[in-house]
Each structure stands twice: as structure tokens, then as C-alpha cells.
Amino acid sequence: MKNFGIIGVGGYIAPRHLKAIKDTGNNLIVALDKSDSVGIMDSYFPGCSFYTEYERFDRFVDRIQRTPQKLDFVSVCTPNYLHDAHIRFGLRAGADVICEKPLVLNPWNIDALSLMEKETGHKVYNILQLRLHPAIQAWKKQIEEGPKDKVYDVDLTYITSRGIWYYTSWKGNSNKSGGVATNIGVHFYDMLSWIFGPIQENIVHIYEHDRAAGFLRFKQARVRYFLSINAATLPKEAVDEGKRTYRKIEMEGTEIEFSSGFTELHTESYKNILNGNGFGLEDARQCIQIVSDIRNSKPIGLKGDYHPLARLPLCPHPFDR
């Protein structure tokens, strides 16, 4: 049984980590969140120590690291811009770290964390759960067993509707979330680079508060993508079915079906990490480079090979209405 601490236990993604820690037969010793709406812990670890102040949490961890209750892992579920600092905390505390995606916001943060790994002797792992999805693994195998010189045409569409609250939260602040492409797209970019190889070209057509569209050329794929958090961009088929999320990937005109099978992927990620097979810093580098380049590129507009939904009319920022 391994001992865990978790930073950001009140966040949206934290319950998946709580379940993964429980399901893998481990123990949560201490948790931190500035919000005290964390009753979810009663379903998993009611005896876990909990703090709303970082300083008291730090003192508790420092004390127990000299006891048999010592933390083996710190799980990081905080807002994106805090990942780097909280990973550093875990490493300095003498624990391995499991961090939600995106690992960090900038590729140079990975370089610094790599040095800290060497200095502390501890490891950083990133949750890249799409690599563990059976349908995605089958897709990768299909490409590996196909012609080595073939370049496939792929369309990625992902729309996950968010309300006006989004723009008041840290997620609506691109300096904290990294923007739409980072916040909702980083795991798809990782999946694509894992399957199709190194990125060779990264063109941004549209980059707005509520959407991003562009073109990515990998070694074996030409990818047109459209990502959005605006319900007004949902296709009619999703609206007619009352859905607020739409996910579709097509390769050469054939849909890649992976709509189910997501519920246990965090637990599978934890199993891999505990077995010594987790995804480390270098595994995350290419997707972080991709989202960093998208964020810092100047959109070229509707030129070249762009995703059809990029033609949708733009919407004003909710706070500009």
C-alpha cells in the first residue's frame, strides 16, 4: 500500500484520482484545496487529513515525511498554471508526482522539472489516458501495421459546451488555463502525436475565446481540427439529441469510434504508474510544444486546408455583450 497526498481535491477532475487511489488499494493521507466543498472524500477516504491553507498543508507534509506515514506520491489536480509549482512541491517533499494534463503550460517548464527529477531522485508522471483507451490503441496498431510512407487525412472535432461561468473561472483566463486549445485539446494532440509521429507543421486558422481551429501535419497524418466550448457551434445532430458535447474523429472519411470506455482510464493510468510504466516528462513534451505553439501563433484566417466548422460565425465574448 502506497501513501498519497493530493493537491486540488475540490476540483472537477479530483474524484477520478480519488477513485483511482482507492481502486488500486492505496491510501490518501492528506489533501489540500482552498475550497472546503470536499465532501466527496467521505466516499473514499473519510480519515484523510484536509487543509485549506497551503502553509499548514506544507507543515503537515514536512512532518510526516520523517515518519512511516511518509508520502510516496503527490497527485496534482489544480488549475493548469499551478501544475509546475505543485509538481515542484511534491518532488521537494521527497515523493513521486502524478499530474493531470496539461503537465505544464510551456515546454521549457519540462526542462526545469527534468533537472529537479535528477536532483531529487523522484519521478513525474502525466495522465495521458487516451493512450490507454482500447479503441485508440487499436487505431495506433492499425497505423503501425499499415504502409510506413502513407500520410493519412484526419478530421478532429471536439465541442464541449460551457456556460458563462467559464469566463469568470480560471479556465476562461488564457494566462491560467492556456486557452481553449490547451484546456480541452491537449490530450487529443498527445493522442495524435502518439499515433502519427513527430509534428512537422502547425498552422492556426482561428483562435478565439471560445474556439480554436487549425492544421497539424504529423509524420503520417494531415489533421484538420476544430475545438469549441460554445454550444452555438454544435452540429444539428447533437442539438436534436439534446447533447451538449460532440466528439468526432474521421480518418480517410471513416469515423474512429471511441465514445465509450473512458470511465476507468484514470484507474488504469494509476495501475501503469504503480507498475513502473507511467508516462513521464518526455512523453508529454510534444503535446505541450504543440499547445504552446498554437497559443503563441498568429491565426492566418480561412486560408489553406481548414476544418469546415472554422467557417462558423464568430461570437462576442460574453463580457463584451
Secondary structure, 3 states (H helix, E strand, C coil): CCEEEEECCCCCCHHHHHHHHHHCCCEEEEEECCCCCCHHHHHCCCCCEEECCHHHHHHHHHHHCCCCCCCCEEEECCCHHHHHHHHHHHHHCCCEEEECCCCCCCHHHHHHHHHHHHHHCCCEEECCHHHHCHHHHHHHHHHHCCCCCCCEEEEEEEEECCCCHHHHCHHHCHHHHCCHHHHHHHHHHHHHHHHHCCEEEEEEEEECCCEEEEEEEECCEEEEEEEECCHHHCCHHHHHCCCCEEEEEEECCEECCCCCCCCCHHHHHHHHHHCCCCECHHHHHHHHHHHHHHHCCCCCCCCCCCCHHHHCCCCCCHHHC
